[in-house]
Amino acid sequence: MNIACAFHHPLPESAVTPEAIFWNRRRFIRALTLATTAATFPACGSKENASQAADVPLPARASDALYPASRNVKFQIDDRTLTPAGIAGRYNNFYEFTTDKAAVARLASGLTIDPWTLEVGGLVQKPFQIGFEDLVTRFPMEERIYRLRCVEAWSMVVPWVGFPFARFVEFCAPLSSAKYVRFISFHRPEEAVGQREQAYPWPYYEGLRMDEAMNELTLMTTGIYGKPLPRQHGAPLRVIVPWKYGYKSPKSIVKIDFIAEQPRTFWNDLGPNEYSFLSNVDPDVPHPRWSQMTERDIGTDMRIPTLKYNGYSEFVASLYA
């Protein structure tokens, strides 16, 4: 699942994905059991030697010319060190493939990302589909250095490449009745072993309030470290919401709906007492099974204090006042 540490109601869920995926009771209960036993963290994996994972070259695309992008100096981190690309690319949560962080890059290598089509629906003037290449060439790209905080109490600092999600919302022309945005990730069990073998309610689904989606921090993300996103980071298209825990930043998105009511979300469905809809980073709100006061920087292996809203209070505190 799209956990980055990432992946209702004018339309029923059965209109988005096959009814059996969302509502098969036995499958859902089994998924809940997995979420609270063998996989006690969302997308938590073993700590095997990261060398087991391998980077797989991405297919050449016209959009490759967009990288590297100019850095937006408004969004940079002065008090921490950039996480080395090799570490960030080999410590990934992506349950669609495996719960083993070190193995994600290898097991995700078979995911077909070209061509890739994004579907936009719900409360918009005109629902549409758009190819990845067509989409990304419509918006100026920029690089932003963000903190990324996983609910598992580890973090990294990485340079994402993309464009403001607010510009994408404007492009979609939602109706005034749209108050939330719902994200759906890919569902290809033939390519994703985790979707075949782990009985979670696939595909991954997440959501944001409209004001959160329109916030200047929210980034439609297509690249990292000056290159297109590799598969383990959610290629080819993901959303980064840096003041929230990583599972609120869905990966490998295939569908975005604008809706009137608060959408259901993957981890909140599996553990409503552990993973809230908002899931803002907050050191004063512990997870029921561990503290959120500190985090381990995977680049330095140092434990550091966690900042409220992941250090982005000036941008987002007013949303929750």
N, C-alpha and C positions, 0 to 999 in steps of 0.2 A: 504494500500500500504506500501511498505517497506520504511518507513521513520524511521529513527533511532532517531530522535531527542527527518531507513528505514528501490523502487523499486523503412539508415542502409544497407552499403546497397548492398553488393553482392547478398544477398537474400532479396526478398520482405518481408514485414511484414506478408503478408498473408501466407508465407511459415512457419512462426514461430507460429502464432496463427490464429484462425479462422478470416477470413476477416472481418466479422461483428463486431468483437471486436475492431479492429483498425479503421475501416473506416465507420462505420455507422454514418452518419453525424448528425442525430438528437441526438444520444447518446453522441457524442463528444461535441456538443454544450451545451447539458445539463450538462456534466461534467465540461466544462469551466465555466458555470454559477455557479455551486457549488463551484468551486475553488476560485471564486472571490467574493462570497457573504457569504453564510452560513458558509463556511469553508474558511475563508480568509487567513489562514496560511496553508502551506502544512501539513496535518495531525495534525491539532491543535484540541484540545479537551477541554472539560470543566474541572473545577478544583474541582470536587466532592471529597468527602472524599475517600482517597486511600484505605481505608479498604473494600470498595465494591469489590475490585479485590482480587482474591484468587490464590495462587500458586497451580498448579496441578502437582503432581509427574510425572516425565518422565518415559517411559517404560524402563526396564532394558535392556542394550545392552552390547555387548562385549567391545565396545569402552569406556565404563565407566571407565575401568581400566587406561585410559590415564590421568585421573584427580586425584589429582591436578598435574599440570605440573610445571617444574622448571621455575623460573622467570628469564627473560632476563633483567639484570640490566641496560643495555643500554637504555631501554625504561621504564623509570619511571618518576614520577612527584614529584618534591621536594617542590614546592611552593604552593601546594593545598592538601586538605584532600580527601582521598578516599571516594566516595559517598557510604553510607550504602546500602547493597544489597537490603534491604527491600524498600528503596526509589526508587532506580534505577529500581526495578522490578515492581513498581506500578505507574510509570509515563512514559508511553510509547505511541509512535505514531505508529499506524498500521491500516491504513484505511481499509484494507481488512476485518477488524472485526468491527471497530467503530471509530468515531472521538473523543470519550471520553477516555482520557488517563487512567483514573482510572479504566475503565472497560475492557481494552484490555486483561489483564491476564485471566480474567474470560471467556471472549468470545472466546479467542484463544484456550481454553482448549480442544476443540473438534478437533483440527487439527491433522490429522494422520501424524506422522513423522517417523514411522517405519513400513514398509520399506520406504526408500527414495532413489530415483535414480537421478543422475545428468547426463544430456546429454551435450556432448561437440561436437561442429560442426563448420561449416564455413571453414576458411582457415587453416586447420590442415592437417598433413600428413594422418591421418586416423580418421575420426569421430568415437566417441565411447560413450557408456553409462557405468556408473560405480555406484555401490551401495555406500551409505554413509559409511557403515562399512569398505568396501574394500578401499575406498579413504583415510579415516583418519588414517588408520593403516600403510599407506605407507610413512608418513612424521613424523619427530620428532616434538612433540608439545612443545610449550613454552608459558609462560604467559608474557603479556606486559601490563603495566599500561598506558593508553592513556586518553587524554582529548577527550570528545565528545561534539561538539558544534552544537546545532540545529539552523536552520535559524530563528526560532522564538525567538532567543535571550535568550535561557537558555542553561545550560550545566551541565555535570557531569564528574566525573573522575572514571573510572572503569578498573578492571583487566580482559582483554580479554584473551582467550586461543585459540591458533591456530597455523598456520605455515605460513611462508612467501608466499604470493601469487606468487611471482616470481618462487618459486620451482614448484608450480602447473602449471604455464605457460610452464616451461621447460618440465614437464611431458606430457603436451598436444602436444608438438612438432608443434607449429604453423609455417606456411610458412613465408618466408621473406616478402611477400606481405601483411601480417596481420599488420595493424597499430592501430587497436582499439580492445577493448574487450566489448562485449555486454552481459548484464545480464538479464535474464528473471526469474521472481518469479512465484510461484504457481498460478494456477487458479482453485479453487474448490468452486464455489458458494454454493454447498451443505454443505460445512463445514465452510465457511466464510460468515457470515451474511452481512458484508459490501460489499462483491462482489455481493450479491444478491440485496441489497437495494440502493447502491450508484452507480450512473451511470458514473463511471469513465472508461477510456479505459483499463480495465483489460486485461491481468495481468500486474503488475508493470514491468517497463523496465528501465534500467540504462546503463551507459557506461563510459569507461575510455579510455584515450589514452594509447598506449602500454607502453610508458615510465612511465606513472603514475602507471599502473598495475605492472610494474617491480620494482618500487621504494621499497626500503627496509622497508618502513613503512606499505605498503599495506599488510593486513593480511587476509588470509582465516581463518575465525573464526568459531569455533565449541563449545566454552565454555565461561563461565564468572564466576567470583568468585570461581574458583577452581572446577566448576561442568559443566556438559554439558549445552549448551544454553537452557533456558526455551523458550517456544513458543513465549511469548511476546517480547523476544529479537531477534527473527528470526530463531528459531530452524528449522532444525538442522544445517543449513549451511548459513552463510552470509559472506559478505566482509566488512571489516572496512578500511576506508580511512580517517585517523584522521585529515588531514589538510583541508578537505572539509566539507561543511555543511552535516548534518546527512542524508539527503535524497540521498546522493551519496554513501551511504553504504547499498546496497540492502539486504533485508532479505529473508530467506526461498527460496533460489535459486534452480531452477530446470534445467536451461539451460544456458550455456555459449558458445557464438560464438566469433570466431576470424574473424574480418572483415577488409576490406580495407578502407572504408569510415567512417566518423564520424557518429555514430548511433544517432537516435532520442532518447530522454529521456523523461520520463513521465512528470515531472513538467515543463520542457522547452516547451513541446508541449502544456501544459495547460496554461502556463503563460510565454511566451518567453521574455517579458520585465522585469520579476521578478526573474526568475530562469534560470541562464545561464548554458550552458553545463559544463563549468569548475567549477563554484560554489565553488571557494576557499574561505575560511574564510578570510575576510578582513574588519577591522574596518573602513577603509576609504571609503568603497563602501556601502552606505546605501541601504537597501531594499527600493523600491519606497514608502512603507507605514510605515516604521519605521527605526530607527537608528540601526546600528550594532556596535556602539562604545563600548557598554558594554553588559554584559550577567548576568543572574541570576544563580548562582550555586545552583542547587536544593537540594544539600546535606546540605548546610549551610544557604541557603536562602539569601546569601549576593550578592550584585551586584558588579561585578568586571570588570576591563577593558578587552576588547577582544584583543587577540594577533593576529598579521598577521600570516596567515597560521596556526592559532590555536596554535602558539608557536613552530611550526616545520620548521621554515625558514631554519635552517642549513641543513635539509634533502631535501627540495623541492624547495627552491627559484631558484636554477639554472634551474629547468624545465621550468620556465616562464620568464627567462631573455631575 
